[in-house]
């Protein structure tokens, strides 16, 4: 029987996955929306495995364009294992994993290789940044206070 993590842990993992999606989006990467049909999808895919085992957790992968995925499936189906497309597709996945790992680590997330034969070219995110607010959140100095005139570029402090 498949055992799931506690409701509290599942909520923590979903919150972590949401923070990961937000951070990758803030970096300018396309991020899949949960529930989006994979036929239309490409970009960073963040999933939660809520199994109460060593494979459970938050995972990040990269989904190439539907066209490239179809070409790759075709090469495998026809056993064209020397097709340069297969190497190219693998290189794309490796490059995106490296880039996303760097982005997430810079933002304070704890990231590691998934080290799972069923999750090749995926990252596992085990923890988020200590600070509650992300670096890209609205800052106090960006908020205009009512009753105070907003500074214009030509204003100077004499």
C-alpha positions as CSV (number, residue, x, y, z in Angstrom):
1,X,0.0,0.0,0.0
2,X,1.2,3.5,-0.9
3,X,1.7,5.6,2.2
4,X,1.5,9.4,2.0
5,X,3.2,12.0,4.1
6,X,1.2,13.7,6.9
7,X,-1.2,16.6,5.9
8,X,1.2,19.0,7.6
9,X,4.2,17.8,5.6
10,X,2.1,17.8,2.4
11,X,1.2,21.4,3.0
12,X,4.9,22.3,3.7
13,X,5.9,20.6,0.4
14,X,3.2,22.4,-1.6
15,X,4.3,25.7,-0.1
16,X,7.9,25.0,-1.0
17,X,6.9,24.0,-4.5
18,X,5.0,27.3,-4.8
19,X,8.0,29.3,-3.7
20,X,10.2,27.5,-6.2
21,X,7.7,28.2,-9.0
22,X,7.6,31.9,-8.0
23,X,11.4,32.2,-7.9
24,X,11.9,30.5,-11.3
25,X,9.2,32.8,-12.7
26,X,10.9,35.8,-11.2
27,X,14.1,34.8,-13.0
28,X,12.2,35.0,-16.3
29,X,11.8,31.2,-16.9
30,X,8.5,29.8,-18.2
31,X,7.0,27.7,-15.5
32,X,4.3,25.2,-16.0
33,X,1.0,25.8,-14.2
34,X,-0.2,22.7,-12.3
35,X,-3.0,21.1,-14.3
36,X,-1.7,22.4,-17.7
37,X,-2.0,19.8,-20.4
38,X,1.5,18.5,-21.2
39,X,0.7,18.6,-24.9
40,X,0.9,22.4,-24.7
41,X,3.6,22.7,-22.0
42,X,7.2,23.6,-22.0
43,X,9.5,25.1,-19.3
44,X,10.2,24.4,-15.7
45,X,8.0,21.8,-14.1
46,X,7.8,21.7,-10.3
47,X,6.2,18.6,-8.8
48,X,5.5,17.3,-5.3
49,X,5.9,13.6,-4.6
50,X,3.9,13.1,-1.4
51,X,5.0,9.6,-0.8
52,X,6.3,8.9,2.7
53,X,9.5,7.3,1.5
54,X,13.0,8.4,0.4
55,X,11.7,9.4,-3.1
56,X,9.2,11.9,-1.6
57,X,9.7,15.7,-1.9
58,X,9.8,18.6,-4.3
59,X,11.3,18.0,-7.8
60,X,12.1,20.4,-10.6
61,X,12.5,19.3,-14.2
62,X,12.7,20.9,-17.6
63,X,10.1,20.2,-20.3
64,X,11.4,21.1,-23.8
65,X,9.0,22.2,-26.5
66,X,6.3,19.8,-27.6
67,X,7.9,19.6,-31.0
68,X,11.3,18.7,-29.6
69,X,9.7,16.1,-27.3
70,X,7.9,14.5,-30.3
71,X,11.1,14.4,-32.4
72,X,12.9,12.7,-29.4
73,X,10.1,10.2,-28.9
74,X,10.2,9.4,-32.7
75,X,14.0,8.8,-32.6
76,X,13.6,6.4,-29.6
77,X,10.6,4.7,-31.2
78,X,12.6,4.1,-34.4
79,X,15.7,3.1,-32.4
80,X,17.7,5.9,-34.0
81,X,20.0,6.0,-31.0
82,X,22.8,7.7,-32.8
83,X,20.5,10.6,-33.9
84,X,22.2,13.9,-32.8
85,X,18.8,15.1,-31.6
86,X,19.0,12.7,-28.6
87,X,22.3,14.1,-27.4
88,X,21.0,17.6,-28.0
89,X,17.9,17.0,-26.0
90,X,20.0,15.6,-23.2
91,X,22.3,18.6,-23.2
92,X,19.4,20.9,-23.0
93,X,18.1,19.2,-20.0
94,X,21.5,19.2,-18.3
95,X,22.0,22.9,-19.1
96,X,18.6,23.8,-17.7
97,X,19.2,21.8,-14.5
98,X,22.5,23.5,-13.9
99,X,20.9,26.9,-14.6
100,X,17.8,26.3,-12.4
101,X,20.0,24.9,-9.6
102,X,22.2,28.1,-9.7
103,X,19.1,30.4,-9.7
104,X,17.5,28.5,-6.8
105,X,20.7,28.3,-4.7
106,X,21.3,32.0,-5.2
107,X,17.8,32.7,-3.9
108,X,18.6,30.6,-0.8
109,X,17.0,27.2,-1.6
110,X,18.7,23.9,-0.8
111,X,19.0,22.0,-4.1
112,X,20.5,18.6,-5.0
113,X,20.5,16.2,-7.9
114,X,17.5,13.9,-7.7
115,X,19.8,10.9,-7.9
116,X,16.8,8.8,-9.0
117,X,16.8,6.6,-12.2
118,X,13.1,7.5,-12.7
119,X,13.9,11.3,-12.4
120,X,16.8,11.7,-14.7
121,X,17.8,15.3,-15.3
122,X,15.8,16.5,-12.3
123,X,16.6,18.5,-9.2
124,X,15.3,17.9,-5.7
125,X,14.6,20.9,-3.5
126,X,14.8,20.1,0.1
127,X,14.4,23.5,1.8
128,X,13.7,27.1,1.0
129,X,15.4,30.4,2.0
130,X,15.3,31.4,5.7
131,X,13.9,34.8,5.0
132,X,10.1,34.8,4.7
133,X,9.9,37.4,1.9
134,X,11.6,36.8,-1.5
135,X,14.2,39.2,-2.7
136,X,11.9,40.4,-5.5
137,X,9.0,41.4,-3.2
138,X,7.8,44.9,-3.1
139,X,10.0,47.0,-0.8
140,X,9.0,49.9,1.5
141,X,10.9,52.5,-0.5
142,X,8.8,51.5,-3.6
143,X,5.6,52.3,-1.9
144,X,4.4,55.9,-2.3
145,X,2.9,57.2,1.0
146,X,-0.4,59.1,0.6
147,X,-0.1,62.8,1.2
148,X,3.6,62.8,0.2
149,X,4.6,64.0,-3.2
150,X,6.3,61.3,-5.3
151,X,9.9,62.2,-6.2
152,X,10.4,62.8,-9.9
153,X,13.7,62.1,-11.8
154,X,14.4,65.9,-12.0
155,X,14.1,66.5,-8.2
156,X,17.3,67.0,-6.3
157,X,17.9,67.2,-2.6
158,X,19.5,70.7,-2.2
